[in-house]
Amino acid sequence: MDIWLLGPLTAEVRGRSIVPTAAKPRQILALLAIHANRVLPVGTLMEEIWGSEPPQSALATLHTYILQLRRQLTAAYGADAGVSAKDVLVTQYGGYCWQAPTDAVDVPRYERLVAAGRVASGEDRQEKASAYFREALALWRGSALVDVRIGPVLSIEVARLEESRLGVLERCLEADLRLGRHAELLTELIELTGRHPLHEGLHAQCMTALYRAGRSWQALDVYQRLRRRLAEELGLSPSPRLQRLQQAVLSAEPWLDVPGCGEDALLDRMIG
């Protein structure tokens, strides 16, 4: 079994796709898979499909969708697998559970790699942290569940995953800055600040990398572009932390080039 949720929905058993073509059964499969090995209450599944006002036929229709998924599983496993559809899509008291091997679903794999990266970062093993974070990010093949109709329950999960993805990327860049990889990061950071024009953390990392590459004027230009966007779109100014980084660039503070310091460490040093 192999299920991918970090991008288009892909689910295969013994090399055969089990993804339904109909929109609502696809939603059910995605929701069960994203909570693999945990019981999902019937009410949660119904809320995803019909929101807060399910029709009177909702329970019967949900049972039909479950039956369709089990038929897909039966066809994929065949008669010789020794596994039945009900062993995978298990009926539990008040709900259903999708039983999957440990590494069968990409979301748990992603979350384990992220957790390992955070531990390595906390122990100042930046090389390991960067490797774990890069491996986690490599599991993404586009926006999460990009080809699945999203209801109120899945929308929360997708938003959580996308926010996690951006946070992991920022942590990865921080580890790479601490490793002195500012020159290799410049193209990526410039692109990211364009895609996330109001994200202060990415702008601060871009400023740091540009300064270390001897391009302080461009670092200041990054700050000014952010300042203008914040003022025009939100009526805000850059945070005090970012303003201190701008002043440090203007003053050419020598510790901006300290080896082993990323953007977070630099700003913490300024505050201290």
C-alpha positions in Angstrom: 0.0 0.0 0.0 1.2 3.5 -0.9 -0.8 6.6 -0.3 0.3 10.2 -1.2 -1.6 13.2 0.1 1.0 15.9 -0.1 0.1 16.8 -3.7 -2.5 15.0 -6.0 -4.2 12.1 -4.2 -2.5 8.9 -5.1 -3.4 5.5 -3.5 -2.1 2.2 -4.7 -2.4 -1.4 -3.5 -0.2 -4.0 -5.1 0.5 -1.4 -7.9 -3.2 -0.8 -8.7 -4.9 2.5 -8.0 -7.8 2.5 -5.5 -8.7 6.2 -5.9 -12.3 6.6 -6.8 -13.3 8.8 -9.7 -16.3 10.3 -7.9 -15.7 13.4 -5.8 -17.2 12.4 -2.5 -15.7 8.9 -2.2 -12.3 10.6 -2.9 -13.0 12.9 0.0 -13.7 10.0 2.3 -10.5 8.1 1.2 -8.4 11.3 1.7 -9.9 11.9 5.2 -9.5 8.3 6.3 -5.9 8.2 5.0 -4.8 11.5 6.6 -6.0 10.0 9.9 -4.6 6.5 9.2 -4.8 4.0 12.1 -7.1 6.3 14.0 -10.9 5.9 14.3 -12.9 8.6 12.5 -16.4 9.0 13.9 -19.3 8.7 11.4 -20.3 12.3 12.3 -16.9 13.6 11.2 -17.1 11.9 7.9 -20.6 13.2 7.3 -19.6 16.7 8.2 -16.8 16.6 5.7 -19.2 15.6 2.9 -22.3 17.6 3.8 -21.3 20.2 6.3 -23.5 21.0 9.3 -26.8 20.1 7.5 -26.6 16.5 6.1 -29.6 15.1 4.3 -31.8 12.4 5.8 -30.1 9.9 3.5 -26.6 10.8 4.6 -25.9 7.7 6.7 -27.0 5.3 4.0 -25.1 7.2 1.4 -21.9 7.2 3.5 -22.3 3.4 3.9 -22.5 3.2 0.1 -19.2 5.2 -0.2 -17.5 2.9 2.3 -18.7 -0.1 0.3 -17.3 1.4 -2.9 -13.9 1.9 -1.3 -13.9 -1.7 0.0 -14.7 -2.9 -3.5 -11.7 -1.0 -4.8 -9.5 -2.6 -2.1 -10.9 -6.1 -2.9 -10.1 -5.8 -6.6 -6.6 -4.5 -5.9 -5.7 -7.2 -3.4 -7.1 -10.0 -5.4 -7.9 -13.4 -4.0 -4.4 -14.5 -3.1 -3.3 -11.6 -0.8 -4.7 -13.1 2.4 -6.0 -9.6 3.3 -9.6 -8.6 3.0 -11.0 -5.1 2.4 -12.5 -5.1 5.9 -9.0 -5.7 7.4 -8.0 -2.3 5.9 -11.1 -0.2 6.1 -12.2 -1.4 9.5 -15.6 -0.7 11.0 -15.2 0.5 14.6 -17.8 1.4 17.1 -19.3 4.7 15.9 -16.8 5.1 13.0 -14.2 3.7 10.6 -10.5 3.3 10.7 -8.1 3.0 7.7 -5.4 0.5 8.8 -2.1 1.2 7.1 1.5 0.0 7.5 3.9 2.5 9.2 5.4 3.9 6.1 2.4 3.5 3.7 1.1 7.1 4.0 3.3 10.1 3.2 1.9 12.5 5.9 3.1 10.4 8.9 6.5 10.0 7.2 6.7 13.8 6.7 5.8 14.4 10.3 8.4 12.0 11.6 11.1 13.6 9.5 10.1 17.0 10.7 10.2 15.9 14.3 13.7 14.4 13.8 14.8 17.7 12.2 13.6 19.7 15.2 15.4 17.4 17.6 18.7 17.7 15.6 18.3 21.5 15.4 17.7 21.7 19.2 20.9 19.8 19.7 22.8 22.1 17.3 23.3 19.4 14.7 22.5 21.6 11.8 23.8 19.3 9.1 21.4 16.6 10.2 18.6 19.1 10.8 18.9 20.4 7.2 19.0 16.9 5.8 15.9 15.8 7.7 14.0 19.0 6.7 15.0 18.7 3.1 13.9 15.0 3.0 10.6 16.0 4.5 10.0 18.8 2.0 10.9 16.5 -0.9 7.8 14.4 -0.1 5.6 17.3 -1.3 4.5 17.0 -5.0 2.4 20.2 -5.0 -0.3 21.6 -2.8 -1.8 19.0 -0.4 -4.8 17.2 -1.9 -4.8 19.6 -4.8 -7.2 17.4 -6.8 -9.7 16.5 -4.0 -12.9 18.4 -3.2 -12.3 19.9 0.2 -14.9 20.1 2.9 -14.8 21.7 6.4 -12.8 18.9 8.1 -10.2 18.4 5.3 -9.8 22.2 4.9 -8.4 22.3 8.5 -6.0 19.5 7.8 -4.8 21.0 4.5 -4.3 24.4 6.1 -2.3 22.8 8.9 -0.1 20.9 6.5 0.5 23.9 4.3 1.4 26.0 7.3 3.7 23.3 8.5 5.4 23.1 5.1 6.2 26.8 5.2 7.5 26.6 8.8 9.7 23.6 7.9 11.1 25.4 4.9 12.0 28.4 7.2 13.6 26.0 9.7 15.6 24.3 6.9 16.9 27.7 5.6 17.8 28.7 9.1 19.9 25.5 9.5 21.6 26.1 6.1 22.4 29.7 7.1 24.0 28.4 10.2 26.1 26.1 8.1 27.4 29.1 6.0 25.4 28.2 2.9 24.2 31.7 2.2 25.5 31.8 -1.4 23.7 28.6 -2.3 20.5 29.9 -0.8 20.3 33.3 -2.5 18.3 32.2 -5.6 15.8 30.2 -3.4 15.4 33.0 -0.9 14.8 35.7 -3.6 12.2 33.5 -5.2 10.5 32.8 -1.8 10.3 36.4 -0.8 8.5 37.0 -4.2 6.0 34.2 -3.5 5.5 35.3 0.1 5.7 39.1 -0.1 4.6 39.6 3.5 6.5 36.9 5.3 9.0 38.6 7.6 11.0 35.5 8.5 11.8 34.7 4.9 12.7 38.4 4.2 15.0 38.4 7.2 16.8 35.3 6.0 17.1 36.8 2.5 18.6 40.0 4.0 21.1 37.9 6.0 22.1 35.8 3.0 22.5 38.9 0.8 24.6 40.8 3.4 26.9 37.8 3.9 27.3 37.6 0.1 28.6 41.2 0.0 25.3 42.6 -1.4 24.2 44.8 1.5 22.4 47.3 -0.8 20.2 44.5 -2.0 19.5 43.4 1.6 18.3 46.9 2.3 16.2 46.9 -0.9 14.5 43.7 0.3 13.7 45.4 3.6 12.2 48.5 1.8 10.0 46.4 -0.5 8.6 44.6 2.5 8.1 47.8 4.4 6.1 49.3 1.4 4.0 46.1 1.0 3.1 46.0 4.7 2.2 49.7 4.7 0.1 49.5 1.5 -1.7 46.2 2.2 -2.0 46.1 6.0 -1.2 49.5 7.3 1.7 48.0 9.3 5.4 48.5 9.8 8.0 45.8 9.9 8.4 44.2 13.3 11.0 45.6 15.8 13.2 42.5 15.2 13.3 43.2 11.4 13.9 46.9 12.0 16.9 46.0 14.2 18.3 43.7 11.4 18.0 46.6 9.0 20.0 48.9 11.3 22.6 46.2 11.8 23.0 46.0 8.0 23.2 49.8 7.7 25.9 49.8 10.4 27.7 46.8 9.0 27.7 45.1 12.4 30.7 42.7 12.4 28.7 39.9 14.1 26.4 39.7 11.1 29.1 37.5 9.5 29.6 35.3 12.6 29.9 31.7 11.4 27.2 29.3 12.7 24.6 32.0 13.2 21.4 32.0 11.3 18.8 34.7 11.1 17.1 33.7 14.4 20.5 33.6 16.3 21.4 37.0 14.9 18.2 38.6 16.0 18.4 37.0 19.4 21.9 38.4 19.7 20.6 41.9 18.8 17.9 41.7 21.5 20.4 40.5 24.0 
